[in-house]
């Protein structure tokens, strides 16, 4: 993945006004996951319940299988590798960092 300082930034307010977003995903073949590098201003926790998937987080590949949990912190660069087809089922939880205490 090419490093780019001007990456797109996704905001929680576009997903949910409550600061929490939960989604069940079934991604076999074509995926809605962005193939371009981007950042989010919220946490993402993904649990793979069937199949497998690959992600790139901070420019390193992460292979995910059944039972794996991926946590992406706010501002971490991530994307679905462009050459990958996901064959995965699972859950994604996104939430604002304000929900965590210091």
HELIX and SHEET records of a PDB file:
HELIX    1   1 UNK A   12  UNK A   14  5                                   3    
HELIX    2   2 UNK A   97  UNK A   99  5                                   3    
SHEET    1   A 2 UNK A   8  UNK A  10  0                                        
SHEET    2   A 2 UNK A  38  UNK A  40  1                                        
SHEET    1   B 4 UNK A  20  UNK A  29  0                                        
SHEET    2   B 4 UNK A  86  UNK A  96 -1                                        
SHEET    3   B 4 UNK A  42  UNK A  57 -1                                        
SHEET    4   B 4 UNK A  60  UNK A  65 -1                                        
SHEET    1   C 4 UNK A  20  UNK A  29  0                                        
SHEET    2   C 4 UNK A  86  UNK A  96 -1                                        
SHEET    3   C 4 UNK A  42  UNK A  57 -1                                        
SHEET    4   C 4 UNK A  69  UNK A  72 -1                                        
SHEET    1   D 4 UNK A  20  UNK A  29  0                                        
SHEET    2   D 4 UNK A  86  UNK A  96 -1                                        
SHEET    3   D 4 UNK A  42  UNK A  57 -1                                        
SHEET    4   D 4 UNK A  78  UNK A  79 -1                                        
END                                                                             
